Amino acid sequence: MTDWEQYALLQYLAKQASRNGANSHLPSLKEVGDELGWSITRVREELAVAKALGFVEARPRVGLRRLPYTFTPAASLSLHYALALDSKTYFQQFADLRQKIEAAYFQEAARLLTDEDKAHLKELIRSAWQQLRDEPIHIPHAEHRDLHLTIYSRLNNAFVQGLLEAYWDAYESVGYSRYTDYAYLSKVWEYHQQIVDAICAGDYEAGYRALLEHTKLLYHHPIEGNPSEPPATPEKLKER
């Protein structure tokens, strides 16, 4: 028996989605239980797995509803378990995977961006520089995450999207979104500026080169709690 065959409820949800659409409502717990030959208690237990994986949601007075497929919850859940075991080793391994994914898909993704997407990227650049020049300085983490995910947002690949979104969840968990060196932040956003300028000019090769240079900076990023490279104090930098 394969792992998939052990999850009868997930198979049931997939079949229901193929017949009725991925965003449709589910039968009642009793109906599901009757069809599978299960008690309502077991249905609830199995549904907890489906909820954790992002396949269904439950709302008061609405009931159960299937959700469009996303790989993010499964990838993020597994990654966070790994980080709890050894945050430094597993984050570095996942960061390396993320860098290779971004590099492999950059030119394809950049060519798919709309004029509206490009305008949004420019606005993220403007907002980030404004925060870095404020008194006190703010860390433009939301803009950082949004910029990278926007670049890859038009790719029709649920697994690329899921892995990249899981990376940013982990980035926040290990403390990268918190205090760091101003010179480092400025360098990061100089590269972001180059990437966005190149995309908007249609020079995807230049954007790709800037991306490769930008990703090397992560290896010099101080991890919160690393005594050899302490982060800046809150007096200098303030999280947004």
N, C-alpha and C positions, 0 to 999 in steps of 0.2 A: 504494500500500500504506500503510495506517495504521500508527502506532507499535505498536498492539496486535497487528496481524497479523505483526509482525516477531518476536514472542516466542512461538514455537510451544509451548515448554514451559509457559509461564504459561497458555496456552489449554488445554493438556492437563491441568494441575492443576485448573483451573476446571471442566472437564468431569468429571473424576474426582470432584471434590467434589459436584457436582450429582447424580451417580449414587450415590455411596457415603457422603456426609456430609462435612462440613468437617473433622472431627476424626479421620478414618480414616487408616490406614497406606497408604503408596504401594507399588507394585510395586518390585522390585529395579531397580538402575540398568541392568542388562542388559535387563530386560523393557521398561523405558521407552525405552531406546535402540533396541531392535528395533521397537517400535511407531512411533517417530518416524523411524526410518532413520538414527540417529546412532550415533557411537562413544561408548563409555563416557566418554572424555575430554571430549567435547563436552557430554554430559549433566551431568557434574560442573561444568563451566564455567557452564552455564545455571542449574544449581541454586544456584550462589553468588549469583546475582541474586535468586532466589526466597527464599533465606535472609535476605539483606540487607533485603528488603521485608517480612519477617516472615510469609511464606506457609507455610514448612515449617521443620521442625527435624530434626536428625539426632542420634541418641543411640547410644552403643555398645551392641551386643547387642539394640537395639530397632529400629534402622533409621530410615528416613525417615517422617515423619508430617506430614500437613497440619495447619495451625493455624487456629483460627477467625479470620475476617478482622478486621484492625485497620489503621487508616490511620496509626497513630503512627510505625512505622519509616520509611515513605516520607516523611512530612512532616518528621520529625526529621532524617533523613539529608540531605535537600535544604536544610533550614534551617541545619544545621551547616556545610555547604559554603558557604552564603551568608555565615555569620558569619566563616568563615576568610578571605573576600574583604574584608569590611568589617563588622566586628562592630557598631559603633555604629549605622550607617545601617540595616542589615538588622534588627538587634534592635528598634530603635525602630519600624520599619515593622510588624514582626510583633507587637510589643506593642500597637500601635494596633489591629491586626486582632483580637487576643485580647480586648481591652477591648470592642470592638463585639460580638463573639460572646457574651461573658458577659452583656452588657447585653441583647442580643436574646433570649437564652434563659433569663434568670434566673427570671422568674416561672413559666414552664412547668416548669423544672427543680425549683424549690423546692416546688411543689405535688406533685411526685412522690415526695418524700422520705418515708421511713418513720419510725416512732417510733424505731427502732433507729438510723437515720441521724442523726436529730436528737440522740439521746443521744451518739453518736460526735462530732458537732460540738461539743457542750458539753464533752466531755472534752478535745478538742483546745484549746479556749479555756482551760480550767483548766490544762492542761499548759504552754501557751505563757506564761501569766502567771507560773506558778511559775518557769519558766526565766528570765524577764526580771527576776525579783526575787531570783534566786539570787546568791551571791557565790562565784566570779565569775559575771557575767551570761553566759547562753548564748543564742545565736540560735536561735529555734524554727523553723528553716527547714522541717524535715520536717512540722511541724504546719501551716505556711503552705501548702505544696503540697497536703497531704492535705485541708485544709479546702476549698480552692477546687475540687479535683477531686471531692470528695465531694458538693458542692452540685450538680454537673452529672452525677453518676454514674448517675442513673436515666433519663437521656435515651436514647431509642432512636435514636441518630444516631452512627454510627461516625466520621463526618467531624468533627463537633463534638468528640467525645472525642479523636480523633487530634490535632487542631490544638491543643487545650488541653494535652494531655500533651507535645506537642512544645515548646510554649512553656516549660513548666517545665524541660524538659531544657536548653533554651537559657538560661533564667534562671540555672541553675547554671553553665553554661559561661562566661558573660560576667562572673561574679563577684558577682552580686546576692545570692547566698546567704551571702556572707562578711561581714566586718566592716562595720558601718555605725553611724549615730548612734542613741543610745539614745532620744532624743526622737522620732526618725522611727519606730523600732520600736514605741514605745508608742502613737503615733498610729495606726499600721497596725492594731494589735491592739484599739484602742478601736473602730475601724470594724468589725473582724471580730466583736467582741462585739455591736455593734448589729445587724449582719446576721443573726447566729445567733439573737439574742433575738427579732428580728422574724419570722424563719422559724418558730421554735418557737411564737410567739404567733399565727401565721397571718396576720400583717400583711405581706403580700408587697410592697405598695407602699412601706412604710417600709424594708423590706429592700433593695428596688431603689434607693431614694434613697441609702441608706448605701453601697451598692455603687458607685454613680456617684461619690460623694465619695471613696471609698477609692481608686478607680483613678486619680484625679488625682494621688495621691501619687507614683506611679511617675515622673512627670516631674521630681520633686524628689529622686529617689533617686540618690545618688552612685555612679557606675560605678567599680569598682575600676580603678586606674590613671589616673583622670582627675585631673590635677594641680590643677585648680581646686577640686575637692571631694574631698579625701583621705578615705579611710575611717578610722574609729577604729582605734586600735592594739589589738593582741591583749591588752594589759594591761587594757583596759577591757572588751572584748567577746571572747568565746571561742566559736568555732564548735562547735556541738554535735558 
